[in-house]
Amino acid sequence: MMTIPKLPVGEAIEGGIEFLSSNFSFATKAFAEVVEAGIDVIVSVMMFFHPLALIAIVAILVWLVTRQKGLTIFTALGLLLILNFGLWGPAVSTVALVVVATIIAIIIGLPLGILAALNKTAYRVTMPILDFMQTMPAFVYLIPAIPFFGLGVVAAIFSTVIFSVPPCIRLTCLGIRQVPTELIEAADSFGSSKRQKLFKLQLPMAITTIMAGVNQTIMLGLSMVVIASMIGAKGLGGEVWRAIQRLDPASGFDAGIGIVIIAIILDRTMQSFGSTKSAK
């Protein structure tokens, strides 16, 4: 029986990763330094305040953004519950990781989404790549992170960014492409340049969809927290992973509830923020 030789797809990808990690180490070191500095700043600022003071500040900010009494009360009680669990430090680390990963994902995703919306060739190239990325199991993203950055929080953020950036790109592109053709034609008839159409028409009209993409990016980042803890990420995900290793369901559920509380607060706040922006 004739055997078909195995195609060396995995070996080729491995070779590419080794080539990039060995020849572009200067770039990975620069990225690691920037990311670590960003995390240190966010953690230092949040830990500067007493937990009760920070809870009050966050609750006030949620009220100012959402004007929802129920969500504001939930925010205060939820964060107090995390503090009661003794998980305030890990929660701060988790928020810092998600914030940094989200900022990087937005910096990457918004320009690529705009490019895909305005350029047909870029759209045809980008969409299959996003389909591939969104169907790839999340654990696979941990593999290239280790050769580039080793074990630790930087590798966790790298894998989180790769995992969470597709919705930002896709929904930015979708929002711009859904701007009514009549409005585009009206802008053209008034002699608007491409820059004017983009910043004064298309982006303002697409803000609701773009904010939905940012919201999904944040949620995917939080969902990656536990998985990223396998390669050295701290925070609530690390607490869950430690509980799994120690067969400690109580600690695992406490940390999991903390992640859920943070996810609900961020999700509802970003939804209200996006609706407020679209209303303006």
C-alpha positions in Angstrom: 0.0 0.0 0.0 1.5 3.3 -1.0 1.9 5.8 1.8 1.6 9.5 1.2 4.4 11.5 2.8 3.4 13.9 5.5 3.5 17.5 4.4 5.9 19.4 6.7 3.5 22.2 7.5 4.1 22.2 11.2 7.9 22.0 10.7 7.8 24.9 8.3 5.9 27.1 10.8 8.3 26.0 13.6 11.2 27.0 11.4 9.6 30.4 10.7 9.1 31.0 14.4 12.7 30.1 15.2 14.0 32.3 12.4 11.9 35.3 13.5 12.7 34.8 17.2 16.5 34.6 16.5 16.8 37.4 14.0 14.4 39.9 15.4 15.1 39.5 19.1 15.7 43.3 19.2 12.1 43.9 18.3 10.8 41.3 20.9 12.9 42.9 23.6 11.6 46.3 22.8 8.0 45.1 22.8 8.6 43.3 26.1 10.1 46.4 27.7 7.2 48.6 26.6 4.6 46.1 27.7 6.2 45.5 31.1 6.5 49.2 31.6 2.8 49.7 30.8 1.7 46.9 33.2 3.9 48.3 36.0 2.4 51.8 35.5 -1.2 50.6 35.6 -0.6 48.3 38.6 1.3 51.0 40.5 -1.5 53.5 39.9 -4.2 51.1 41.0 -2.3 49.9 44.0 -1.5 53.5 45.1 -5.1 53.9 46.2 -6.6 52.0 49.1 -8.9 49.3 47.8 -12.0 50.9 49.2 -11.1 54.3 47.7 -10.4 52.7 44.3 -13.8 50.8 44.5 -15.5 54.1 45.1 -13.7 55.7 42.2 -14.6 52.9 39.8 -18.2 52.9 40.9 -18.4 56.7 40.3 -16.8 56.3 36.9 -19.3 53.6 36.0 -22.2 55.9 37.1 -20.8 58.8 35.0 -20.5 56.6 31.9 -23.7 54.6 32.2 -26.0 56.5 34.4 -27.3 53.1 35.5 -28.0 52.7 39.2 -28.1 49.0 39.1 -24.8 48.6 37.4 -23.1 51.1 39.7 -24.4 49.1 42.8 -23.3 45.8 41.2 -19.8 47.3 40.5 -19.3 48.4 44.1 -20.7 45.1 45.6 -18.8 43.0 43.1 -15.5 44.6 43.7 -16.1 44.4 47.5 -16.7 40.7 47.1 -13.4 40.3 45.2 -11.7 42.2 48.1 -13.4 40.0 50.6 -12.1 36.9 48.8 -8.6 38.2 49.3 -8.1 38.5 45.5 -7.6 42.2 45.1 -4.0 42.0 44.0 -4.7 39.3 41.4 -7.7 41.3 40.2 -5.6 44.4 39.7 -3.0 42.3 37.7 -5.8 40.9 35.5 -7.2 44.3 34.8 -3.7 45.6 33.9 -3.2 42.7 31.6 -6.5 43.1 29.8 -6.1 46.9 29.5 -2.6 46.6 27.9 -3.7 43.8 25.6 -6.8 45.7 24.6 -4.8 48.9 23.8 -2.4 47.0 21.7 -5.2 45.1 19.9 -7.0 48.4 19.2 -3.8 50.0 17.9 -3.4 47.0 15.5 -7.1 46.4 14.7 -8.5 49.8 13.9 -6.0 50.7 11.1 -6.3 47.2 9.6 -10.1 47.3 9.8 -10.1 50.7 8.1 -7.8 49.5 5.4 -9.9 46.4 4.8 -13.0 48.5 4.5 -11.5 51.0 2.0 -9.4 48.6 -0.1 -11.0 45.6 -1.8 -7.6 43.8 -2.1 -6.9 44.2 1.6 -10.5 43.0 2.3 -10.0 39.8 0.3 -6.7 39.1 2.0 -7.8 40.0 5.5 -11.1 38.2 5.9 -9.7 34.6 5.3 -6.9 35.3 7.7 -9.4 36.4 10.3 -11.6 33.3 9.7 -8.5 31.2 10.2 -7.5 33.1 13.4 -11.0 32.9 14.9 -11.3 29.1 14.3 -7.9 28.3 15.7 -8.0 26.8 19.2 -6.9 29.4 21.8 -4.2 27.1 23.2 -2.3 27.2 19.9 -1.6 30.9 20.4 0.5 30.0 23.4 3.0 28.1 21.2 4.6 31.0 19.3 4.5 33.2 22.4 7.1 31.1 24.3 9.9 31.2 21.7 9.5 35.0 21.3 9.1 36.0 24.9 9.6 33.0 27.2 7.4 32.3 30.1 5.8 35.3 31.7 3.2 38.1 31.4 4.6 39.5 28.1 4.1 36.1 26.4 0.6 36.0 27.9 -0.2 39.5 26.5 1.2 38.6 23.1 -1.0 35.5 22.9 -4.0 37.5 24.3 -3.6 40.2 21.6 -3.4 37.6 18.8 -6.5 35.9 20.1 -8.6 39.0 20.7 -7.7 41.3 17.8 -9.9 39.7 15.0 -13.2 41.1 16.3 -11.8 44.6 16.4 -10.6 44.3 12.8 -13.7 42.6 11.5 -16.3 44.9 13.2 -14.4 48.1 12.3 -14.4 47.0 8.7 -18.1 46.0 8.9 -19.1 49.3 10.4 -17.4 51.4 7.7 -18.7 49.2 4.9 -22.3 49.5 6.3 -22.3 53.3 6.0 -25.2 54.0 3.5 -24.1 54.6 -0.1 -26.3 57.6 -0.4 -24.3 59.4 2.3 -21.0 58.5 0.6 -22.3 59.9 -2.7 -23.5 63.0 -1.0 -20.1 63.6 0.6 -18.5 63.0 -2.8 -20.9 65.5 -4.5 -19.7 68.2 -2.0 -16.1 67.5 -2.9 -15.0 65.8 0.3 -11.6 64.2 0.3 -11.0 60.6 1.4 -9.7 61.8 4.8 -12.8 64.0 5.3 -15.1 61.2 4.4 -13.4 58.8 6.8 -13.1 61.0 9.9 -16.3 63.1 9.5 -18.7 60.6 8.0 -17.6 56.9 8.0 -16.0 56.6 11.4 -18.7 58.6 13.3 -21.4 56.5 11.5 -19.6 53.3 12.4 -18.8 54.1 16.0 -21.5 51.8 17.4 -20.2 48.8 15.5 -16.6 49.7 16.2 -17.3 49.9 20.0 -19.0 46.5 19.7 -15.7 45.2 18.3 -13.7 46.8 21.1 -16.1 45.2 23.6 -15.6 41.8 22.0 -11.9 42.3 22.1 -12.1 43.0 25.9 -14.2 39.9 26.5 -11.9 37.7 24.5 -9.0 39.1 26.4 -10.7 38.1 29.7 -11.5 34.7 28.4 -7.8 34.2 27.5 -6.7 35.1 31.0 -7.0 31.6 32.4 -5.4 30.0 29.4 -2.6 32.5 29.4 -1.9 31.6 33.0 -0.4 28.4 31.7 2.6 30.3 30.4 3.2 32.5 33.4 0.4 35.1 33.5 -0.5 36.2 37.0 -3.8 37.5 38.2 -7.1 35.7 38.6 -6.3 33.3 35.8 -3.2 32.3 37.6 -5.3 31.7 40.7 -7.7 29.5 38.7 -4.7 27.5 37.2 -3.2 27.1 40.7 -6.5 25.8 42.1 -6.7 23.3 39.2 -3.2 22.0 40.0 -3.9 21.8 43.7 -7.4 20.3 43.2 -8.8 23.2 45.2 -12.4 23.9 43.8 -13.2 26.6 46.4 -10.2 28.8 45.4 -10.9 28.1 41.8 -14.5 29.2 42.0 -13.6 32.3 44.0 -11.2 33.4 41.3 -13.6 32.4 38.5 -16.4 34.5 40.1 -13.9 37.4 40.2 -13.3 37.1 36.5 -17.0 37.0 35.8 -17.6 40.2 37.9 -14.8 42.1 36.1 -16.2 40.9 32.7 -19.7 42.0 33.5 -18.6 45.5 34.7 -16.4 46.0 31.6 -19.0 44.6 29.2 -21.9 46.7 30.5 -19.8 49.8 30.8 -18.4 49.5 27.2 -21.9 48.9 25.8 -23.2 52.1 27.5 -20.2 54.0 26.4 -20.7 52.9 22.8 -24.4 53.8 22.8 -23.6 57.2 24.3 -21.0 57.9 21.5 -23.5 56.9 18.8 -26.2 59.1 20.3 -23.8 62.1 20.1 
